[in-house]
Each structure stands twice: as C-alpha cells, then as structure tokens.
Amino acid sequence: MSWFKRSDKGILTPTESKREVPDGLWFKSPAGKIVHTRELKNNAYVVPDEDFHVRIGSEEYFEVLFDEGKYTELDPTMESADPLKFKDTKPYPKRIKESQEKSQLKDAVRTAYGKMNGIDITIGCMDFSFIGGSMGSVVGEKIARAMDHSLQTKKPFLMISRSGGARMMEAGLSLMQMAKTSAKIALLDAAKIPYISLLTDPTTGGVTASYAMLGDFNIAEPGALIGFAGPRVIRETIGKDLPKGFQSAEFVLEHGFLDFIIDRRNMKNRLSTLLRMLQN
C-alpha cells in the first residue's frame, strides 16, 4: 500500500500563488529535468541542455543585463490610484495591496538606468507576477518617464514586455497608455535614440498593440507566446483551426513581425553589439 494517497483530484494552484522564479533549491522543467536553482541562475535562468527559458521578473533581468547587477531605479514608489472606484470580486485598492504584498512590487513595471557592457542604457521591464503584468496608468506613466530620461540623457531605451494586456480595472485609462507610450516612442525616433523592444513569454493584448511592436528592432526570446488575442478567442472568431505553433516567437518571426530571436544567455552581448553598430 502506498504511503501517500491523494484523496482529491484536479487540485489546481491559484494564479496568485504561482511564482515566476523558483524559490526552492531545485527547479523541474516542463520536460522533467531537475536543475539546482544556483545552476539555473548562473545560466541566465535557462535550463541547460533543454534551452527552456524560465519566466523571470525585472530583478532577474536587471541582474542579467546591467553590469555587475548595478543600476539606479526610476520612480520606485509610484503606485496605482482608483479613479474609477472599480470593484469586481474585491475592490481595486485591495487587489493592488494584495499584489504588492505577494510580489514585493509597487506595480507591473520597473524602470532603471545603468551600464550594459559599458554602454549607458535605460531599461523598462514588466513583471507578470503583478496582476498578470497588466498595463495600467502607472505602467504607462513609468515607461513614459523612463523614455523622457532617455531623451534627456541621449541613452538608448530597452523595453522588456511580459503582459496579459491592458488592465481591465482601469478601463479606458489603461487604453490611453497605448497612445501615451507610442507618442514617446515617436519622440525617441525623432531624436534618433535607439529603441529596442524585447518580447518575452507571454506578450499579448494592448501591450502587443502598442510599445511592444514599435521598436527600431523587435526581438524575442525562444518559444515566447506573442499575439493580440488568445488562440481560443481567435479560433472561435474565425471558425478555423490555427496553424501549429501559432503565436510562438518562431511563428511570428517567420511571418515578419520580429527581427530576430535571441537566447537569453547571449542577450547582453548581442544587444550591446547591436547598439555599438547603431552608434557608428
């Protein structure tokens, strides 16, 4: 007789209890490979041999990209208000507070500046652990201010997107961030300041429809889900089965919406090489 017997079937982990980066000693990849988290960290959070890119947050991306992990964060205390007095299963301020406590973040994006292989750069990075990386007023404002920083200092801007789209709790205010950030990108273009957009898993909705696809170079990590609406919604809308690998980074690259796909382990060197080429 087994020493352990599961009495309940179909046990599901609620979204708010899931973590992007493993916090134990070991990580199990989707293919079943067991990796020590120290080895995973030393490999830029990519599973060795399998090349599976583990979902990570802004802290880990800053660690991978900034020299010696040193950077200065911009607008670190900005947080969402509740102008619409929105309430679904719970009031919006309560949802924000709970997300802040669980993720240890103020909102779904962090922005910072520092050096990447000696090159001055400003980086904005989204965190999916905060309400699915949804784009609200704070996300749009922080990105806009970070782009202003790039305009003032003439530093290139890198945007790392990971999002489920616009934040429904802010309704039209969240959609306004699409126009705001797009206008700032136009200013970067006019000033001839490079803007690179990195799409990671997943990048969807209003984020894909705005700043994520407006880079001078649009790049992605291997296997990232990239699209506007989800596959199920599209399938039900058009009434047809979708092609194999639909909305994967590789599929999107093949159809001309990406410039190239970069392995995270090579990201820092490839980006710095690209920026040096643009500066010459």
N, C-alpha and C positions, 0 to 999 in steps of 0.2 A: 504493500500500500504506500502510495506517495506521501511524503512528509508534508507536502503542501497541496492543497486543493482549492482552486478558485471557485467560489460559490456564485459570484456574479459575473455574467458575461457582458461583453460590449462596453467595458469600462472605458471612458473617454477622459482625456486630460483637458480641462477647460483652457481656452486660449490664454487667459490671464496668468495661468500657472506655468506656461511654457517658457523656456529660456532660449535665447539665440545662441549663446556660447555655453558649452558645458561647464558646470561649476564643481564637478567631482573630479576624481583622479583619472577617470577613463571616459573615452567617448566611443560610441558604437556608430559606425557609418551605416547608411541605408543598405549597403551590400553585406553588412555583418562584420566588417573589420574593426577590431578593438585597438584603439590608439591611446597612449598616455597623453593627457592634456598638455604636458610640457613639450612633448614632441610635436603636437599639433600647433602649439603657439610658435615654436621655432620654425615651423614650415608654413608660416603665414596663414594658419588655420585652414590648410588644405590637407586632406587625408592622403598620406604617402601611398604611392602605387595606384590608388584609385583616381586621384586628381579631383575628388569630390570637394567642392568649395562650401565649407560650413558657413551658415549665416552668422555674421558678426555685426557688432554695432559701431558707433562712432569712436568710442575709446580704442577699440582694436584697430580700426582703420587709421586713426591718427598715429597709433603706435607703429604700424607697418610703414606709413608713408613719410611722416616727419622725421628728420634726422635726430637720432638718439631719443625719439619719442618726445621731443621738446616743442612746445607750441604755446601761443597765447590765445585764449578763448575770447570770442567777441560776444557781447550781450548774454552773459551766462545766467542772468537772473530773470530774463523775460518769461512771462507765463500768461496763459490764456485767461480772458475775462469771460463773461456770459451775457453779451449784449442782447441775445435773443430770448433769454430765460428758458433755454431749451431743457426739456425733460423727456426721457424715454422710460426705460425701466428704472432709472435713477436720475437725479438732477445732474446737469453737466458739470457744475463745480465739484460735486462729489466724485464723479468719474475721473476728472482731472487730478484731484487729490490722490485718489487710489492709484492711478497710473504713475504719479510722481513717486509715491512711496514704494511701489513694486519695482519700478525701473531705475530709480535714483536719477531721473532726468527731469528737467523742467518742461520740456515739450519734445516733439518728434524730430527736431533737427538741432545739431550743434555746429557752430562755425568757429574757425580758428585760423591763425596765420603762423607761419614759421618757414623753415627751410626744408627742401626736399632735394637731397644730393647737392646741397649748396645753393639751390635756386629758391629765391623768395616766392612764396605761393600762399594763396588764401584757399581754404577748403571748407566746403559745406557738406555735412554728412547726415543723412537721415537715419533714425532709429526705429525699426519696425516694432520693437517691444513697447513703444508708447502709442497706444490706440492704433495699432497696425500701420504706423508710420504715416498716418493721415495728415493731409495738408490743410491746416487751419490758418488763422490770421497771424499767429506767432511764427509759424513756419515761413510764410511768405515774407513777413517783415524782417526776420533774421537773415534770410537769404538776400533780400534787397539791400539790407545794411552791409552785409558782407561784400556784396558786389560794389557798393559805394566805397568800401575800404580798398578794393582792388582798383577802382577808378582813381582814387586819391593817391595811392602809392604806386600805381602802374604795375601791379603784380598780377600774374595770370591767376585765373579762377578755376578751381576744380569742384564740380558738384557731383556728389555720390548719392544716387537716388535708390531708395528702397521703400515702397509705399503702396498702400491699397487704394490711394486716390484722395479725392477731396473729403474733408471731414464733415459728415452729414449734420453734426450738432451745431455747425456754424452756417449751414445752408449757403445762401448767396455770398456771404462774406468770404467763405473759403474759395468759391469760384473766382472772386475778384483777385485772388493771389496769382492766378494764372496770368492775368493781364499785367499785374504789377511786376512780377519777375521777368516776364517777356520784354517789358519796356526797359528794364535794367540791362538785359542781355543786349538789346539794341544799342544802348549807350556804350557797353563794352566793345561791341563791334565797331562803332563809330570812332572809339578811341584806339582801335587796333590792339586791344588787350585780349590775349587768348582766353577762350572759354572752352573747357573740356568737360563733357558730360559722361559720367560713368554710370551705367545702368546695372543694378545688381538684382538678385532674386528676392522678392518679385518687384517689378516696376509697372504699375498699372494706373488706370483712371486718369484724372486730371493732371497728375504729375507727368505721365507719359505725353499727354496732350499739350504740355507747356514746356517748362525748362528742361526736362529730361531729353527731349528730342531736338533742342535748339543749339546744341554745341557746335563750335567750329569743327570739333571731332566728337562723334558719338561712339563710345566704346562700351563693351560689356564684359562681364565675367562669364566663363563657360557654363552652359546649362541654365542661365538665368531666365525666368519667366518674364516676358516683356509684352505688353499689349495694352489696349484701352479697356474693353470689356472682357470679362472672363470667357473661357471656352464654352461653358454651358449656355451662357446668355447668347453668344453668337450662334451656336448650333441651333438653339430654339428660334432665333430670329430668322435665319436664312433657311432653316429646314433641311440642312445638309450635314453630313459627317465632315469633320475637319481633317486636313492632311496630318499625317504622322509628324510628331514633333512641332505641331503648330504653336506659335508664340514662344518657342525657345530662342535663345540668343542666336543659335546657329541658323535657325529658320529665318529670323529677322535679318541677319547678315546676308544670307543668300538672296533675299528679296530687296536688298538695297537700302535698308533703314539704319544700318550700322556701318562704321568704317572698318572696325576690326574688333576681335575678341582677344582679351589679354588674361593670361593666367595670373592670379593674384601674387604668386611668388616672384613674378617678373614685373609687376605693376610699377614699382617705384623707378626702376631703371628705364623701362620703356617710356614712361611719362616724362622723365627728366630729359631723355634723348630727344623726344618729340618737341619739348619746349625749347631746347637748345637750337634745334633746327628752325623753329619758328622765329627765334630771336636773331638769327643770322641773315 
